[in-house]
Amino acid sequence: MSDAHRPDDDTPHAGPHEGPIKTPKQLVMAVVFAFIVPIIAIVLLVTFVASEDKPSAGSDAMKEQAVAKRIAPVGHVEIKDASDLSTMKTGEQVFAAQCVACHGTGAAGAPKFGDTAAWAPRIKAGYDALLNSALKGKGNMGAQGGGDFSDLEIGRAVVFMANKGGANFNEPKAAAAPQAASAPDAATAQAAQSAAAALAAAPAAAKTEAAGAAAPALYTQTCATCHAAGVAGAPKLGDKAAWAPRVSQGVDALTASAIKGKGAMPPKGGSSASDAEIKQVVAYMVSQAK
């Protein structure tokens, strides 16, 4: 092709390309907006999100009870006095607090509350069997159903549910507070005081005789706590079989053990009696085993 027919000769040369920023002022403005606009957008977004979560002054979330619930400790300690029956929950209260989750709907194989057919074979097993299962757990049910109640409270819940299922169990009663076996009655205390006064005023020979007379009172005051019922391995008063190996050691050896203490027995049984008095009370207990 000849030079006279080159298409380049008919096409004008394109000039240099130019952007929107033509002056230094425009460049500065572009840089400023490139930083400021995103920052403003972020601030507005954060403010919007925060205002969504923040309760208004008149909402229920700002009420005193709601605020106290939110700032309450995660856990708490509850101390129950088993002797104070007013703190014990009723069977219905324990059921509502712990048992209804499964027994209310029959979930996980639990006999549904009020379903006489489901409760019949369980009631037939008896209250003691039901209580034992409730305390120790059975099948999918954990011990106490996963709760933290006293045996009395669990027993009440068992009776409440079983009776609604057709049983006629009596509600368990709280055990009476045990009386202190070591507390002497007025007559015994008076006898001990009289014997002590006699020992202080009598001559040596008479003191020995008076100490022997005071032995039963000292036994009742100090030793009966364990020896009357055979508590903590103590030989029971009058039990010849239990005392036989001890009697064979002699009164002096037994007295030495009583004075120093042995096993669960503290020195002198925890009393402030003299060695002579301890010997007399030991002799008294030995005599009751012959």
BADREN-426625 format. One record per residue (C-alpha): residue number from 1; x, y, z; residue in one letter. Coordinates in steps of 0.25 Angstrom, whole numbers, plus 5000, padded with zeros to 4 digits. Example, Ala and Ser with C-alpha at 12.3 -4.5 7.8 and 13.67 -1.06 7.14 Angstrom:
BEGIN
<sedren><pos>1</pos><east>5049</east><north>4982</north><up>5031</up><code>a</code></sedren>
<sedren><pos>2</pos><east>5055</east><north>4996</north><up>5029</up><code>s</code></sedren>
//
This chain:
BEGIN
<sedren><pos>1</pos><east>5000</east><north>5000</north><up>5000</up><code>m</code></sedren>
<sedren><pos>2</pos><east>5006</east><north>5014</north><up>4997</up><code>s</code></sedren>
<sedren><pos>3</pos><east>5008</east><north>5024</north><up>5007</up><code>d</code></sedren>
<sedren><pos>4</pos><east>4997</east><north>5033</north><up>5000</up><code>a</code></sedren>
<sedren><pos>5</pos><east>4986</east><north>5023</north><up>5005</up><code>h</code></sedren>
<sedren><pos>6</pos><east>4991</east><north>5021</north><up>5019</up><code>r</code></sedren>
<sedren><pos>7</pos><east>4979</east><north>5022</north><up>5029</up><code>p</code></sedren>
<sedren><pos>8</pos><east>4988</east><north>5029</north><up>5039</up><code>d</code></sedren>
<sedren><pos>9</pos><east>4989</east><north>5041</north><up>5030</up><code>d</code></sedren>
<sedren><pos>10</pos><east>4973</east><north>5043</north><up>5031</up><code>d</code></sedren>
<sedren><pos>11</pos><east>4972</east><north>5041</north><up>5046</up><code>t</code></sedren>
<sedren><pos>12</pos><east>4976</east><north>5052</north><up>5055</up><code>p</code></sedren>
<sedren><pos>13</pos><east>4986</east><north>5050</north><up>5067</up><code>h</code></sedren>
<sedren><pos>14</pos><east>4978</east><north>5048</north><up>5081</up><code>a</code></sedren>
<sedren><pos>15</pos><east>4983</east><north>5058</north><up>5091</up><code>g</code></sedren>
<sedren><pos>16</pos><east>4987</east><north>5054</north><up>5106</up><code>p</code></sedren>
<sedren><pos>17</pos><east>4976</east><north>5049</north><up>5115</up><code>h</code></sedren>
<sedren><pos>18</pos><east>4972</east><north>5058</north><up>5127</up><code>e</code></sedren>
<sedren><pos>19</pos><east>4966</east><north>5053</north><up>5141</up><code>g</code></sedren>
<sedren><pos>20</pos><east>4955</east><north>5061</north><up>5149</up><code>p</code></sedren>
<sedren><pos>21</pos><east>4966</east><north>5067</north><up>5158</up><code>i</code></sedren>
<sedren><pos>22</pos><east>4973</east><north>5078</north><up>5151</up><code>k</code></sedren>
<sedren><pos>23</pos><east>4977</east><north>5087</north><up>5162</up><code>t</code></sedren>
<sedren><pos>24</pos><east>4985</east><north>5086</north><up>5175</up><code>p</code></sedren>
<sedren><pos>25</pos><east>4973</east><north>5090</north><up>5183</up><code>k</code></sedren>
<sedren><pos>26</pos><east>4964</east><north>5079</north><up>5177</up><code>q</code></sedren>
<sedren><pos>27</pos><east>4975</east><north>5069</north><up>5181</up><code>l</code></sedren>
<sedren><pos>28</pos><east>4975</east><north>5074</north><up>5195</up><code>v</code></sedren>
<sedren><pos>29</pos><east>4959</east><north>5073</north><up>5196</up><code>m</code></sedren>
<sedren><pos>30</pos><east>4959</east><north>5059</north><up>5190</up><code>a</code></sedren>
<sedren><pos>31</pos><east>4969</east><north>5054</north><up>5200</up><code>v</code></sedren>
<sedren><pos>32</pos><east>4962</east><north>5060</north><up>5212</up><code>v</code></sedren>
<sedren><pos>33</pos><east>4948</east><north>5054</north><up>5207</up><code>f</code></sedren>
<sedren><pos>34</pos><east>4955</east><north>5041</north><up>5205</up><code>a</code></sedren>
<sedren><pos>35</pos><east>4958</east><north>5040</north><up>5220</up><code>f</code></sedren>
<sedren><pos>36</pos><east>4947</east><north>5048</north><up>5226</up><code>i</code></sedren>
<sedren><pos>37</pos><east>4935</east><north>5042</north><up>5219</up><code>v</code></sedren>
<sedren><pos>38</pos><east>4938</east><north>5027</north><up>5224</up><code>p</code></sedren>
<sedren><pos>39</pos><east>4941</east><north>5032</north><up>5238</up><code>i</code></sedren>
<sedren><pos>40</pos><east>4927</east><north>5039</north><up>5239</up><code>i</code></sedren>
<sedren><pos>41</pos><east>4920</east><north>5027</north><up>5233</up><code>a</code></sedren>
<sedren><pos>42</pos><east>4927</east><north>5018</north><up>5244</up><code>i</code></sedren>
<sedren><pos>43</pos><east>4923</east><north>5028</north><up>5255</up><code>v</code></sedren>
<sedren><pos>44</pos><east>4908</east><north>5028</north><up>5250</up><code>l</code></sedren>
<sedren><pos>45</pos><east>4908</east><north>5013</north><up>5249</up><code>l</code></sedren>
<sedren><pos>46</pos><east>4913</east><north>5011</north><up>5263</up><code>v</code></sedren>
<sedren><pos>47</pos><east>4904</east><north>5021</north><up>5269</up><code>t</code></sedren>
<sedren><pos>48</pos><east>4892</east><north>5014</north><up>5262</up><code>f</code></sedren>
<sedren><pos>49</pos><east>4896</east><north>5000</north><up>5267</up><code>v</code></sedren>
<sedren><pos>50</pos><east>4898</east><north>5006</north><up>5281</up><code>a</code></sedren>
<sedren><pos>51</pos><east>4884</east><north>5013</north><up>5281</up><code>s</code></sedren>
<sedren><pos>52</pos><east>4878</east><north>5000</north><up>5277</up><code>e</code></sedren>
<sedren><pos>53</pos><east>4883</east><north>4992</north><up>5289</up><code>d</code></sedren>
<sedren><pos>54</pos><east>4882</east><north>5003</north><up>5300</up><code>k</code></sedren>
<sedren><pos>55</pos><east>4868</east><north>5003</north><up>5307</up><code>p</code></sedren>
<sedren><pos>56</pos><east>4860</east><north>5016</north><up>5308</up><code>s</code></sedren>
<sedren><pos>57</pos><east>4858</east><north>5022</north><up>5321</up><code>a</code></sedren>
<sedren><pos>58</pos><east>4844</east><north>5018</north><up>5322</up><code>g</code></sedren>
<sedren><pos>59</pos><east>4845</east><north>5004</north><up>5317</up><code>s</code></sedren>
<sedren><pos>60</pos><east>4844</east><north>4991</north><up>5326</up><code>d</code></sedren>
<sedren><pos>61</pos><east>4859</east><north>4988</north><up>5325</up><code>a</code></sedren>
<sedren><pos>62</pos><east>4862</east><north>5001</north><up>5333</up><code>m</code></sedren>
<sedren><pos>63</pos><east>4853</east><north>4997</north><up>5345</up><code>k</code></sedren>
<sedren><pos>64</pos><east>4859</east><north>4995</north><up>5358</up><code>e</code></sedren>
<sedren><pos>65</pos><east>4856</east><north>4980</north><up>5358</up><code>q</code></sedren>
<sedren><pos>66</pos><east>4861</east><north>4977</north><up>5344</up><code>a</code></sedren>
<sedren><pos>67</pos><east>4874</east><north>4985</north><up>5347</up><code>v</code></sedren>
<sedren><pos>68</pos><east>4876</east><north>4977</north><up>5360</up><code>a</code></sedren>
<sedren><pos>69</pos><east>4874</east><north>4964</north><up>5353</up><code>k</code></sedren>
<sedren><pos>70</pos><east>4885</east><north>4968</north><up>5342</up><code>r</code></sedren>
<sedren><pos>71</pos><east>4895</east><north>4972</north><up>5353</up><code>i</code></sedren>
<sedren><pos>72</pos><east>4892</east><north>4960</north><up>5362</up><code>a</code></sedren>
<sedren><pos>73</pos><east>4904</east><north>4950</north><up>5365</up><code>p</code></sedren>
<sedren><pos>74</pos><east>4905</east><north>4938</north><up>5356</up><code>v</code></sedren>
<sedren><pos>75</pos><east>4904</east><north>4929</north><up>5368</up><code>g</code></sedren>
<sedren><pos>76</pos><east>4900</east><north>4929</north><up>5383</up><code>h</code></sedren>
<sedren><pos>77</pos><east>4901</east><north>4921</north><up>5395</up><code>v</code></sedren>
<sedren><pos>78</pos><east>4888</east><north>4916</north><up>5402</up><code>e</code></sedren>
<sedren><pos>79</pos><east>4889</east><north>4911</north><up>5416</up><code>i</code></sedren>
<sedren><pos>80</pos><east>4878</east><north>4902</north><up>5422</up><code>k</code></sedren>
<sedren><pos>81</pos><east>4875</east><north>4899</north><up>5436</up><code>d</code></sedren>
<sedren><pos>82</pos><east>4869</east><north>4885</north><up>5436</up><code>a</code></sedren>
<sedren><pos>83</pos><east>4864</east><north>4887</north><up>5450</up><code>s</code></sedren>
<sedren><pos>84</pos><east>4856</east><north>4900</north><up>5445</up><code>d</code></sedren>
<sedren><pos>85</pos><east>4844</east><north>4894</north><up>5438</up><code>l</code></sedren>
<sedren><pos>86</pos><east>4839</east><north>4907</north><up>5433</up><code>s</code></sedren>
<sedren><pos>87</pos><east>4851</east><north>4907</north><up>5423</up><code>t</code></sedren>
<sedren><pos>88</pos><east>4847</east><north>4894</north><up>5417</up><code>m</code></sedren>
<sedren><pos>89</pos><east>4840</east><north>4894</north><up>5404</up><code>k</code></sedren>
<sedren><pos>90</pos><east>4827</east><north>4887</north><up>5402</up><code>t</code></sedren>
<sedren><pos>91</pos><east>4825</east><north>4875</north><up>5393</up><code>g</code></sedren>
<sedren><pos>92</pos><east>4818</east><north>4884</north><up>5383</up><code>e</code></sedren>
<sedren><pos>93</pos><east>4829</east><north>4895</north><up>5383</up><code>q</code></sedren>
<sedren><pos>94</pos><east>4840</east><north>4884</north><up>5381</up><code>v</code></sedren>
<sedren><pos>95</pos><east>4832</east><north>4879</north><up>5369</up><code>f</code></sedren>
<sedren><pos>96</pos><east>4830</east><north>4892</north><up>5363</up><code>a</code></sedren>
<sedren><pos>97</pos><east>4844</east><north>4896</north><up>5365</up><code>a</code></sedren>
<sedren><pos>98</pos><east>4851</east><north>4883</north><up>5360</up><code>q</code></sedren>
<sedren><pos>99</pos><east>4842</east><north>4871</north><up>5356</up><code>c</code></sedren>
<sedren><pos>100</pos><east>4832</east><north>4878</north><up>5347</up><code>v</code></sedren>
<sedren><pos>101</pos><east>4842</east><north>4879</north><up>5335</up><code>a</code></sedren>
<sedren><pos>102</pos><east>4841</east><north>4864</north><up>5333</up><code>c</code></sedren>
<sedren><pos>103</pos><east>4829</east><north>4859</north><up>5341</up><code>h</code></sedren>
<sedren><pos>104</pos><east>4820</east><north>4870</north><up>5336</up><code>g</code></sedren>
<sedren><pos>105</pos><east>4821</east><north>4865</north><up>5321</up><code>t</code></sedren>
<sedren><pos>106</pos><east>4826</east><north>4851</north><up>5323</up><code>g</code></sedren>
<sedren><pos>107</pos><east>4839</east><north>4854</north><up>5317</up><code>a</code></sedren>
<sedren><pos>108</pos><east>4851</east><north>4844</north><up>5317</up><code>a</code></sedren>
<sedren><pos>109</pos><east>4841</east><north>4833</north><up>5322</up><code>g</code></sedren>
<sedren><pos>110</pos><east>4837</east><north>4840</north><up>5335</up><code>a</code></sedren>
<sedren><pos>111</pos><east>4823</east><north>4836</north><up>5339</up><code>p</code></sedren>
<sedren><pos>112</pos><east>4814</east><north>4848</north><up>5336</up><code>k</code></sedren>
<sedren><pos>113</pos><east>4808</east><north>4856</north><up>5347</up><code>f</code></sedren>
<sedren><pos>114</pos><east>4794</east><north>4851</north><up>5350</up><code>g</code></sedren>
<sedren><pos>115</pos><east>4795</east><north>4839</north><up>5341</up><code>d</code></sedren>
<sedren><pos>116</pos><east>4790</east><north>4828</north><up>5350</up><code>t</code></sedren>
<sedren><pos>117</pos><east>4793</east><north>4817</north><up>5340</up><code>a</code></sedren>
<sedren><pos>118</pos><east>4808</east><north>4821</north><up>5339</up><code>a</code></sedren>
<sedren><pos>119</pos><east>4809</east><north>4823</north><up>5354</up><code>w</code></sedren>
<sedren><pos>120</pos><east>4802</east><north>4810</north><up>5358</up><code>a</code></sedren>
<sedren><pos>121</pos><east>4814</east><north>4800</north><up>5357</up><code>p</code></sedren>
<sedren><pos>122</pos><east>4823</east><north>4810</north><up>5364</up><code>r</code></sedren>
<sedren><pos>123</pos><east>4813</east><north>4813</north><up>5375</up><code>i</code></sedren>
<sedren><pos>124</pos><east>4812</east><north>4798</north><up>5377</up><code>k</code></sedren>
<sedren><pos>125</pos><east>4827</east><north>4797</north><up>5380</up><code>a</code></sedren>
<sedren><pos>126</pos><east>4825</east><north>4806</north><up>5392</up><code>g</code></sedren>
<sedren><pos>127</pos><east>4829</east><north>4820</north><up>5397</up><code>y</code></sedren>
<sedren><pos>128</pos><east>4843</east><north>4815</north><up>5402</up><code>d</code></sedren>
<sedren><pos>129</pos><east>4846</east><north>4810</north><up>5388</up><code>a</code></sedren>
<sedren><pos>130</pos><east>4841</east><north>4823</north><up>5381</up><code>l</code></sedren>
<sedren><pos>131</pos><east>4849</east><north>4831</north><up>5391</up><code>l</code></sedren>
<sedren><pos>132</pos><east>4862</east><north>4823</north><up>5389</up><code>n</code></sedren>
<sedren><pos>133</pos><east>4861</east><north>4825</north><up>5374</up><code>s</code></sedren>
<sedren><pos>134</pos><east>4858</east><north>4840</north><up>5376</up><code>a</code></sedren>
<sedren><pos>135</pos><east>4870</east><north>4842</north><up>5385</up><code>l</code></sedren>
<sedren><pos>136</pos><east>4880</east><north>4833</north><up>5377</up><code>k</code></sedren>
<sedren><pos>137</pos><east>4875</east><north>4835</north><up>5363</up><code>g</code></sedren>
<sedren><pos>138</pos><east>4869</east><north>4825</north><up>5353</up><code>k</code></sedren>
<sedren><pos>139</pos><east>4870</east><north>4824</north><up>5338</up><code>g</code></sedren>
<sedren><pos>140</pos><east>4871</east><north>4837</north><up>5332</up><code>n</code></sedren>
<sedren><pos>141</pos><east>4868</east><north>4844</north><up>5345</up><code>m</code></sedren>
<sedren><pos>142</pos><east>4880</east><north>4849</north><up>5353</up><code>g</code></sedren>
<sedren><pos>143</pos><east>4881</east><north>4849</north><up>5368</up><code>a</code></sedren>
<sedren><pos>144</pos><east>4870</east><north>4858</north><up>5374</up><code>q</code></sedren>
<sedren><pos>145</pos><east>4866</east><north>4861</north><up>5360</up><code>g</code></sedren>
<sedren><pos>146</pos><east>4878</east><north>4869</north><up>5359</up><code>g</code></sedren>
<sedren><pos>147</pos><east>4873</east><north>4878</north><up>5370</up><code>g</code></sedren>
<sedren><pos>148</pos><east>4879</east><north>4882</north><up>5384</up><code>d</code></sedren>
<sedren><pos>149</pos><east>4869</east><north>4879</north><up>5394</up><code>f</code></sedren>
<sedren><pos>150</pos><east>4869</east><north>4872</north><up>5408</up><code>s</code></sedren>
<sedren><pos>151</pos><east>4864</east><north>4857</north><up>5409</up><code>d</code></sedren>
<sedren><pos>152</pos><east>4851</east><north>4862</north><up>5415</up><code>l</code></sedren>
<sedren><pos>153</pos><east>4848</east><north>4872</north><up>5404</up><code>e</code></sedren>
<sedren><pos>154</pos><east>4850</east><north>4861</north><up>5394</up><code>i</code></sedren>
<sedren><pos>155</pos><east>4841</east><north>4852</north><up>5402</up><code>g</code></sedren>
<sedren><pos>156</pos><east>4830</east><north>4862</north><up>5402</up><code>r</code></sedren>
<sedren><pos>157</pos><east>4831</east><north>4863</north><up>5387</up><code>a</code></sedren>
<sedren><pos>158</pos><east>4831</east><north>4848</north><up>5385</up><code>v</code></sedren>
<sedren><pos>159</pos><east>4818</east><north>4848</north><up>5393</up><code>v</code></sedren>
<sedren><pos>160</pos><east>4812</east><north>4860</north><up>5386</up><code>f</code></sedren>
<sedren><pos>161</pos><east>4814</east><north>4853</north><up>5372</up><code>m</code></sedren>
<sedren><pos>162</pos><east>4810</east><north>4839</north><up>5376</up><code>a</code></sedren>
<sedren><pos>163</pos><east>4798</east><north>4843</north><up>5383</up><code>n</code></sedren>
<sedren><pos>164</pos><east>4793</east><north>4851</north><up>5371</up><code>k</code></sedren>
<sedren><pos>165</pos><east>4796</east><north>4838</north><up>5363</up><code>g</code></sedren>
<sedren><pos>166</pos><east>4787</east><north>4830</north><up>5372</up><code>g</code></sedren>
<sedren><pos>167</pos><east>4795</east><north>4827</north><up>5385</up><code>a</code></sedren>
<sedren><pos>168</pos><east>4791</east><north>4830</north><up>5399</up><code>n</code></sedren>
<sedren><pos>169</pos><east>4805</east><north>4832</north><up>5405</up><code>f</code></sedren>
<sedren><pos>170</pos><east>4806</east><north>4840</north><up>5418</up><code>n</code></sedren>
<sedren><pos>171</pos><east>4815</east><north>4852</north><up>5417</up><code>e</code></sedren>
<sedren><pos>172</pos><east>4829</east><north>4849</north><up>5424</up><code>p</code></sedren>
<sedren><pos>173</pos><east>4831</east><north>4856</north><up>5437</up><code>k</code></sedren>
<sedren><pos>174</pos><east>4844</east><north>4863</north><up>5442</up><code>a</code></sedren>
<sedren><pos>175</pos><east>4852</east><north>4855</north><up>5451</up><code>a</code></sedren>
<sedren><pos>176</pos><east>4851</east><north>4861</north><up>5466</up><code>a</code></sedren>
<sedren><pos>177</pos><east>4864</east><north>4867</north><up>5470</up><code>a</code></sedren>
<sedren><pos>178</pos><east>4872</east><north>4857</north><up>5478</up><code>p</code></sedren>
<sedren><pos>179</pos><east>4874</east><north>4860</north><up>5493</up><code>q</code></sedren>
<sedren><pos>180</pos><east>4888</east><north>4861</north><up>5498</up><code>a</code></sedren>
<sedren><pos>181</pos><east>4892</east><north>4849</north><up>5505</up><code>a</code></sedren>
<sedren><pos>182</pos><east>4903</east><north>4855</north><up>5512</up><code>s</code></sedren>
<sedren><pos>183</pos><east>4894</east><north>4865</north><up>5519</up><code>a</code></sedren>
<sedren><pos>184</pos><east>4891</east><north>4860</north><up>5533</up><code>p</code></sedren>
<sedren><pos>185</pos><east>4877</east><north>4863</north><up>5540</up><code>d</code></sedren>
<sedren><pos>186</pos><east>4876</east><north>4871</north><up>5552</up><code>a</code></sedren>
<sedren><pos>187</pos><east>4876</east><north>4860</north><up>5562</up><code>a</code></sedren>
<sedren><pos>188</pos><east>4889</east><north>4854</north><up>5555</up><code>t</code></sedren>
<sedren><pos>189</pos><east>4896</east><north>4868</north><up>5556</up><code>a</code></sedren>
<sedren><pos>190</pos><east>4892</east><north>4869</north><up>5570</up><code>q</code></sedren>
<sedren><pos>191</pos><east>4897</east><north>4856</north><up>5574</up><code>a</code></sedren>
<sedren><pos>192</pos><east>4910</east><north>4859</north><up>5567</up><code>a</code></sedren>
<sedren><pos>193</pos><east>4912</east><north>4872</north><up>5574</up><code>q</code></sedren>
<sedren><pos>194</pos><east>4909</east><north>4865</north><up>5588</up><code>s</code></sedren>
<sedren><pos>195</pos><east>4919</east><north>4854</north><up>5585</up><code>a</code></sedren>
<sedren><pos>196</pos><east>4930</east><north>4865</north><up>5581</up><code>a</code></sedren>
<sedren><pos>197</pos><east>4927</east><north>4872</north><up>5594</up><code>a</code></sedren>
<sedren><pos>198</pos><east>4928</east><north>4860</north><up>5602</up><code>a</code></sedren>
<sedren><pos>199</pos><east>4941</east><north>4856</north><up>5596</up><code>l</code></sedren>
<sedren><pos>200</pos><east>4947</east><north>4870</north><up>5599</up><code>a</code></sedren>
<sedren><pos>201</pos><east>4943</east><north>4869</north><up>5614</up><code>a</code></sedren>
<sedren><pos>202</pos><east>4946</east><north>4854</north><up>5617</up><code>a</code></sedren>
<sedren><pos>203</pos><east>4959</east><north>4848</north><up>5621</up><code>p</code></sedren>
<sedren><pos>204</pos><east>4966</east><north>4839</north><up>5611</up><code>a</code></sedren>
<sedren><pos>205</pos><east>4959</east><north>4826</north><up>5614</up><code>a</code></sedren>
<sedren><pos>206</pos><east>4946</east><north>4832</north><up>5614</up><code>a</code></sedren>
<sedren><pos>207</pos><east>4949</east><north>4839</north><up>5601</up><code>k</code></sedren>
<sedren><pos>208</pos><east>4952</east><north>4826</north><up>5594</up><code>t</code></sedren>
<sedren><pos>209</pos><east>4938</east><north>4821</north><up>5599</up><code>e</code></sedren>
<sedren><pos>210</pos><east>4931</east><north>4834</north><up>5595</up><code>a</code></sedren>
<sedren><pos>211</pos><east>4938</east><north>4834</north><up>5581</up><code>a</code></sedren>
<sedren><pos>212</pos><east>4932</east><north>4820</north><up>5579</up><code>g</code></sedren>
<sedren><pos>213</pos><east>4918</east><north>4825</north><up>5582</up><code>a</code></sedren>
<sedren><pos>214</pos><east>4920</east><north>4836</north><up>5573</up><code>a</code></sedren>
<sedren><pos>215</pos><east>4924</east><north>4827</north><up>5561</up><code>a</code></sedren>
<sedren><pos>216</pos><east>4910</east><north>4825</north><up>5556</up><code>p</code></sedren>
<sedren><pos>217</pos><east>4908</east><north>4840</north><up>5555</up><code>a</code></sedren>
<sedren><pos>218</pos><east>4921</east><north>4842</north><up>5548</up><code>l</code></sedren>
<sedren><pos>219</pos><east>4918</east><north>4831</north><up>5538</up><code>y</code></sedren>
<sedren><pos>220</pos><east>4904</east><north>4838</north><up>5535</up><code>t</code></sedren>
<sedren><pos>221</pos><east>4911</east><north>4852</north><up>5534</up><code>q</code></sedren>
<sedren><pos>222</pos><east>4923</east><north>4848</north><up>5526</up><code>t</code></sedren>
<sedren><pos>223</pos><east>4923</east><north>4833</north><up>5520</up><code>c</code></sedren>
<sedren><pos>224</pos><east>4909</east><north>4830</north><up>5517</up><code>a</code></sedren>
<sedren><pos>225</pos><east>4910</east><north>4839</north><up>5504</up><code>t</code></sedren>
<sedren><pos>226</pos><east>4917</east><north>4827</north><up>5497</up><code>c</code></sedren>
<sedren><pos>227</pos><east>4917</east><north>4815</north><up>5507</up><code>h</code></sedren>
<sedren><pos>228</pos><east>4901</east><north>4815</north><up>5508</up><code>a</code></sedren>
<sedren><pos>229</pos><east>4899</east><north>4812</north><up>5494</up><code>a</code></sedren>
<sedren><pos>230</pos><east>4912</east><north>4807</north><up>5489</up><code>g</code></sedren>
<sedren><pos>231</pos><east>4916</east><north>4819</north><up>5481</up><code>v</code></sedren>
<sedren><pos>232</pos><east>4929</east><north>4820</north><up>5473</up><code>a</code></sedren>
<sedren><pos>233</pos><east>4933</east><north>4806</north><up>5477</up><code>g</code></sedren>
<sedren><pos>234</pos><east>4932</east><north>4808</north><up>5492</up><code>a</code></sedren>
<sedren><pos>235</pos><east>4928</east><north>4796</north><up>5500</up><code>p</code></sedren>
<sedren><pos>236</pos><east>4913</east><north>4797</north><up>5504</up><code>k</code></sedren>
<sedren><pos>237</pos><east>4911</east><north>4797</north><up>5519</up><code>l</code></sedren>
<sedren><pos>238</pos><east>4907</east><north>4783</north><up>5524</up><code>g</code></sedren>
<sedren><pos>239</pos><east>4911</east><north>4776</north><up>5511</up><code>d</code></sedren>
<sedren><pos>240</pos><east>4919</east><north>4765</north><up>5516</up><code>k</code></sedren>
<sedren><pos>241</pos><east>4924</east><north>4760</north><up>5503</up><code>a</code></sedren>
<sedren><pos>242</pos><east>4929</east><north>4774</north><up>5499</up><code>a</code></sedren>
<sedren><pos>243</pos><east>4936</east><north>4776</north><up>5513</up><code>w</code></sedren>
<sedren><pos>244</pos><east>4942</east><north>4762</north><up>5514</up><code>a</code></sedren>
<sedren><pos>245</pos><east>4955</east><north>4765</north><up>5507</up><code>p</code></sedren>
<sedren><pos>246</pos><east>4956</east><north>4778</north><up>5514</up><code>r</code></sedren>
<sedren><pos>247</pos><east>4953</east><north>4773</north><up>5528</up><code>v</code></sedren>
<sedren><pos>248</pos><east>4964</east><north>4763</north><up>5526</up><code>s</code></sedren>
<sedren><pos>249</pos><east>4974</east><north>4775</north><up>5526</up><code>q</code></sedren>
<sedren><pos>250</pos><east>4971</east><north>4779</north><up>5540</up><code>g</code></sedren>
<sedren><pos>251</pos><east>4965</east><north>4792</north><up>5545</up><code>v</code></sedren>
<sedren><pos>252</pos><east>4979</east><north>4799</north><up>5546</up><code>d</code></sedren>
<sedren><pos>253</pos><east>4981</east><north>4797</north><up>5531</up><code>a</code></sedren>
<sedren><pos>254</pos><east>4967</east><north>4801</north><up>5527</up><code>l</code></sedren>
<sedren><pos>255</pos><east>4969</east><north>4813</north><up>5536</up><code>t</code></sedren>
<sedren><pos>256</pos><east>4982</east><north>4817</north><up>5529</up><code>a</code></sedren>
<sedren><pos>257</pos><east>4975</east><north>4817</north><up>5516</up><code>s</code></sedren>
<sedren><pos>258</pos><east>4963</east><north>4825</north><up>5521</up><code>a</code></sedren>
<sedren><pos>259</pos><east>4973</east><north>4835</north><up>5527</up><code>i</code></sedren>
<sedren><pos>260</pos><east>4981</east><north>4837</north><up>5514</up><code>k</code></sedren>
<sedren><pos>261</pos><east>4970</east><north>4834</north><up>5504</up><code>g</code></sedren>
<sedren><pos>262</pos><east>4969</east><north>4823</north><up>5494</up><code>k</code></sedren>
<sedren><pos>263</pos><east>4963</east><north>4823</north><up>5480</up><code>g</code></sedren>
<sedren><pos>264</pos><east>4951</east><north>4832</north><up>5479</up><code>a</code></sedren>
<sedren><pos>265</pos><east>4951</east><north>4834</north><up>5494</up><code>m</code></sedren>
<sedren><pos>266</pos><east>4958</east><north>4847</north><up>5499</up><code>p</code></sedren>
<sedren><pos>267</pos><east>4967</east><north>4848</north><up>5512</up><code>p</code></sedren>
<sedren><pos>268</pos><east>4958</east><north>4845</north><up>5524</up><code>k</code></sedren>
<sedren><pos>269</pos><east>4946</east><north>4845</north><up>5514</up><code>g</code></sedren>
<sedren><pos>270</pos><east>4947</east><north>4860</north><up>5512</up><code>g</code></sedren>
<sedren><pos>271</pos><east>4944</east><north>4862</north><up>5527</up><code>s</code></sedren>
<sedren><pos>272</pos><east>4952</east><north>4870</north><up>5538</up><code>s</code></sedren>
<sedren><pos>273</pos><east>4951</east><north>4858</north><up>5548</up><code>a</code></sedren>
<sedren><pos>274</pos><east>4963</east><north>4854</north><up>5556</up><code>s</code></sedren>
<sedren><pos>275</pos><east>4971</east><north>4841</north><up>5554</up><code>d</code></sedren>
<sedren><pos>276</pos><east>4964</east><north>4835</north><up>5566</up><code>a</code></sedren>
<sedren><pos>277</pos><east>4950</east><north>4838</north><up>5561</up><code>e</code></sedren>
<sedren><pos>278</pos><east>4954</east><north>4832</north><up>5547</up><code>i</code></sedren>
<sedren><pos>279</pos><east>4958</east><north>4819</north><up>5554</up><code>k</code></sedren>
<sedren><pos>280</pos><east>4946</east><north>4818</north><up>5562</up><code>q</code></sedren>
<sedren><pos>281</pos><east>4937</east><north>4820</north><up>5550</up><code>v</code></sedren>
<sedren><pos>282</pos><east>4945</east><north>4810</north><up>5542</up><code>v</code></sedren>
<sedren><pos>283</pos><east>4943</east><north>4800</north><up>5553</up><code>a</code></sedren>
<sedren><pos>284</pos><east>4928</east><north>4803</north><up>5553</up><code>y</code></sedren>
<sedren><pos>285</pos><east>4927</east><north>4800</north><up>5538</up><code>m</code></sedren>
<sedren><pos>286</pos><east>4935</east><north>4787</north><up>5540</up><code>v</code></sedren>
<sedren><pos>287</pos><east>4926</east><north>4783</north><up>5552</up><code>s</code></sedren>
<sedren><pos>288</pos><east>4914</east><north>4785</north><up>5543</up><code>q</code></sedren>
<sedren><pos>289</pos><east>4920</east><north>4775</north><up>5533</up><code>a</code></sedren>
<sedren><pos>290</pos><east>4922</east><north>4763</north><up>5543</up><code>k</code></sedren>
//
